[in-house]
Amino acid sequence: MSQSAHARSFAPPADTGGRRNLVGLSRTEMEAEIAGLGEPAFRARQLWHWIYHRGATDFAAMTTLSKDFRARLADTHVLWRPQVATAQQSQDGTRKWLLRLPDGQEVESVHIPEEDRGTLCVSSQVGCTLTCRFCHTGTQRLVRNLSAAEIVGQVMLARDALEEWPSPAEGRQLTNLVMMGMGEPLYNLDNVVKALKIVMDPEGLSISKRKITLSTSGVVPMMARCGEELGVNLAVSLHAVTDNLRNELVPINRKYPLADLLTACRAYPGVHNARRITFEYVMLDGVNDSPADAHALVRLLRDIPAKVNLIPFNPWPGTAYACSTPAAMDTFAAILMEAHLASPIRQPRGQDIMAACGQLKSASQRLPRTARSVDTLAALEKEKPLPADTAEEGL
């Protein structure tokens, strides 16, 4: 299936009536929306400030707007973000949210705090297009793509939970963004681009493109567009050094084999020694973790500005794989470092709440075609708050 056909088949529910959601609109769309109400363009800039800089969830709080205009907006529009179905906090401080969408589907996002940064792992699809063998998310069939509002809404919800409104200039708990949650971002690139441009806007959420990383399993035709339109950091889920093994672990390799993928990496816009591509490599015991594999990886990446994240395999129920031993991972890393390839071994975070890399999954399933024609905002209008004990679980 082509990327355009995929986007049509798995599109998020259309906004077909009721009050329109202002969250997720581009600046141009916001201006058009406000012009349609007979208001001047500067009103759109005011709304942008209130929504994305101050995090307003109620038009009544927008005190720089007239009371009459606020009342009109409340009649015709909403300020929606995903609803927290459950929230959990790990012993290491990692927080995971299961988020309910207007059509009842669910996704997960994760905040990982560190001493000098805080990283939010954002989902781009309900389920996943791909079926990577070592990944728990890959066992859930793709349900649908997320809309721009549902993507940027994850960032806004995290800001809510971290109490980071207005958008702080310094001392942030949410400094970095990784498109590494549920789904393959490049199979939903239109919505991802729209959402990340909102996230990067300096007059709103204001997260620099240098603090954003998009992870792909290797959708080769879309990689250049990602670099050209967003200029964010690229991470590639590699996990194997031969086509035979990668065909098994990352089945998209059968369509875009290693030679094509690495050619696209060399051509990624803006890549250079100071701004390298990250190659993610999950360490699977007896599968891809031998010294020979490490030497082969050095050869594969020898002419690409690269660093390698070695990821200890995070187990999940029913998996056929086990994590490499600490000795095997240390030997593997030493070979890469000797070849001047930065190769940190990632410290697993949030394993006790299934929030670690490759562990995200929701119970959502793809509905029959006749049940998918959901009026998103009509569903939102009927949405009832979840019980407090459910919404605050684990906090």
URBEL-V160381 format. One record per residue. PHI is phi in degrees with one decimal (none if undefined). D_FIRST is the distance of its C-alpha to the first C-alpha in Angstrom with 1 decimal. Layout:
# URBEL-V160381
phi,d_first
PHI,D_FIRST
PHI,D_FIRST
This chain:
# URBEL-V160381
phi,d_first
none,0.0
-69.8,3.8
-61.4,6.6
-67.8,8.2
-66.4,6.1
-60.0,6.1
-60.7,9.7
-69.3,10.6
-68.1,9.7
-113.2,11.4
-62.9,14.0
-65.7,17.5
-55.8,20.1
-77.3,21.6
-83.5,25.2
-107.3,26.6
172.5,30.3
72.8,33.1
-80.7,34.0
-83.1,31.4
-79.3,30.6
-81.5,31.8
-67.1,30.2
97.0,27.0
-78.3,28.0
-70.4,28.2
-58.1,31.7
-62.1,31.0
-65.6,29.8
-62.6,32.8
-62.6,35.1
-65.3,33.7
-62.5,34.1
-72.7,37.6
-60.7,38.5
-64.4,37.5
-92.3,40.2
78.1,42.7
-106.3,43.1
-70.5,43.4
-61.0,40.8
-65.7,42.7
-63.0,42.0
-64.7,38.3
-66.3,39.5
-63.7,41.7
-62.5,39.0
-55.5,36.7
-62.3,39.7
-67.3,40.4
-74.9,36.8
-101.9,35.6
-98.1,39.0
-100.6,41.1
71.4,38.5
-63.0,40.0
-115.1,38.8
-142.8,41.4
-59.7,42.3
-61.9,45.9
-78.4,45.9
-84.4,45.1
-70.9,48.8
-83.2,48.3
-100.2,47.0
-65.8,49.5
-60.5,50.0
-63.5,49.1
-66.4,45.8
-62.2,44.9
-65.8,45.8
-63.2,43.6
-60.8,40.6
-63.9,41.1
-78.4,41.1
-114.4,37.8
-139.9,35.8
-131.5,35.0
-120.9,34.6
-103.9,32.1
-130.9,30.9
-57.5,29.3
-94.9,32.0
-76.5,33.1
-82.0,32.9
-142.5,34.4
-131.8,35.6
-130.3,36.7
-128.5,38.6
-77.6,38.8
-60.7,42.1
-92.2,41.0
95.4,40.4
-63.3,36.6
-118.5,35.5
-125.4,32.5
-117.9,31.5
-92.2,29.5
-111.0,28.5
-94.3,28.2
-100.4,26.1
-58.2,27.2
-90.2,25.0
90.5,26.4
-70.9,23.5
-136.8,24.6
-137.8,23.7
-118.2,26.1
-137.8,27.4
-137.0,30.2
-110.8,33.1
-115.9,34.7
-84.4,38.2
-134.1,39.9
-60.3,43.3
-110.7,42.1
-164.5,38.8
-141.0,36.6
-112.7,32.8
-104.3,30.4
-96.1,27.2
-111.3,24.7
-90.5,21.6
-120.6,18.5
-142.9,16.6
-85.6,18.1
80.5,17.3
-150.3,14.6
-64.5,10.9
-99.0,12.5
-132.6,15.1
-58.8,17.7
-66.7,20.6
-93.4,23.4
-108.3,22.1
-63.7,23.2
-58.9,20.5
-66.8,17.9
-84.1,19.6
-99.7,18.7
-59.8,15.4
-62.5,13.6
-96.7,15.5
-169.8,14.6
-76.1,14.8
-89.3,18.4
-78.9,20.1
-59.3,22.2
-63.2,25.2
-72.7,24.1
-77.3,23.5
-67.3,26.7
-62.2,28.5
-64.2,28.2
-67.4,30.2
-67.2,32.7
-64.8,33.2
-63.5,34.0
-61.0,36.4
-58.0,38.0
-64.8,38.5
-88.8,39.9
56.1,42.1
-112.4,41.0
-119.4,41.6
-60.2,42.6
-55.9,40.2
-75.2,42.6
-81.3,43.2
-137.3,44.4
66.8,44.5
-71.9,41.1
-90.1,39.7
-118.0,36.2
-107.8,35.9
-125.7,32.5
-130.0,29.0
-127.5,26.2
-84.4,22.5
-132.3,22.5
-80.4,22.5
-67.6,19.9
102.3,16.3
-104.7,14.4
-57.1,15.8
-74.7,13.6
-88.8,10.6
-136.7,13.3
-67.3,15.1
-57.3,16.5
-71.3,18.3
-65.0,19.3
-60.3,20.8
-60.5,22.6
-66.3,24.0
-70.5,25.1
-65.4,26.9
-67.5,28.8
-60.7,29.6
-82.7,30.8
-58.2,33.0
-67.7,36.6
-98.5,38.1
-138.8,36.1
-65.8,34.6
56.4,35.2
-102.7,33.3
-62.8,33.2
-60.0,30.0
-73.9,31.9
-103.6,32.0
-118.3,28.2
-125.1,25.8
-107.3,22.0
-104.9,20.6
-130.1,17.3
-84.4,16.2
118.5,15.1
-83.3,12.1
-54.1,14.0
-64.1,12.8
-99.4,13.9
-68.1,17.1
-62.7,19.3
-61.7,18.5
-58.6,19.4
-66.5,22.7
-70.3,23.5
-87.8,23.1
-115.0,24.3
66.7,26.3
-82.4,26.1
-68.3,26.6
-111.5,23.7
-121.5,23.5
-118.3,21.3
-78.7,20.9
-92.6,22.1
72.0,24.1
-159.5,24.6
-111.6,26.1
-129.7,24.7
-64.0,21.3
-59.4,22.5
-72.7,23.3
-67.5,20.4
-56.7,18.0
-77.3,19.8
-79.1,20.3
-129.6,17.1
-57.8,14.3
-62.7,12.0
-62.2,14.8
-66.1,13.7
-89.4,10.9
-126.8,13.3
-67.6,16.8
-53.2,20.0
-60.1,21.2
-67.7,18.3
-62.5,18.4
-69.9,22.2
-62.7,22.2
-65.2,20.1
-66.5,22.6
-61.8,25.5
-94.0,24.3
-61.2,23.6
-57.9,25.7
87.0,29.1
-75.2,29.0
-161.6,32.5
-62.3,35.1
-86.3,36.0
-137.4,32.4
-90.5,30.6
-83.6,27.1
-93.2,27.3
-106.6,25.9
-91.5,25.7
-139.2,26.9
-78.1,27.4
-92.9,30.6
-112.2,30.2
-58.9,33.5
72.6,33.8
-109.3,30.1
-140.1,29.6
-117.1,33.0
-83.1,35.4
-56.1,37.4
-63.1,35.6
-62.7,32.3
-62.7,33.9
-64.1,35.3
-65.2,32.0
-65.2,30.4
-59.3,33.2
-66.5,32.5
-61.7,28.7
-102.3,29.5
-61.6,32.8
-115.1,31.8
-118.5,29.6
-60.8,31.4
-145.1,30.4
-133.4,31.6
-122.9,30.5
-93.9,30.5
-88.4,31.5
-111.1,30.4
-58.1,32.5
-59.9,30.2
-98.8,30.6
-69.8,30.9
-148.5,29.5
-56.7,30.3
90.5,29.1
-67.8,28.0
-95.4,28.7
-112.2,29.5
-128.9,32.7
-76.1,33.5
-58.2,35.1
-71.3,38.9
-56.1,40.4
-64.7,42.1
-64.4,38.9
-66.6,37.3
-64.0,40.4
-63.9,40.6
-59.4,36.9
-62.7,37.5
-63.3,40.8
-63.8,39.3
-65.6,36.7
-66.9,39.5
-62.8,41.8
-90.4,39.2
67.0,39.3
-103.0,35.9
-58.7,36.3
-148.3,35.1
-66.4,36.1
-91.5,35.6
-65.7,34.2
-81.6,36.5
-59.9,34.6
-128.1,35.1
71.8,34.9
-63.6,34.5
-69.7,37.0
-119.4,34.8
54.0,31.4
-112.7,30.6
-79.4,30.2
-53.8,27.2
84.1,24.6
-104.1,26.5
-73.4,25.0
-169.3,23.7
-123.4,24.3
-89.7,24.9
-62.8,22.4
-129.3,20.2
-71.5,17.5
-83.9,19.6
-60.1,19.2
-53.9,17.9
-67.1,21.6
-97.1,22.6
-94.9,20.1
-83.8,21.9
-89.7,24.1
-78.9,26.4
-55.6,26.1
-76.6,29.6
-64.1,31.2
-63.3,30.1
-63.0,31.4
-61.0,34.7
-87.7,35.3
-61.0,34.3
-101.8,37.4
-58.2,38.3
-73.5,37.8
-56.0,41.1
-60.3,42.6
-69.8,42.9
-78.0,39.1
-67.7,38.1
-107.9,40.5
-55.1,39.9
85.7,40.6
-95.8,41.8
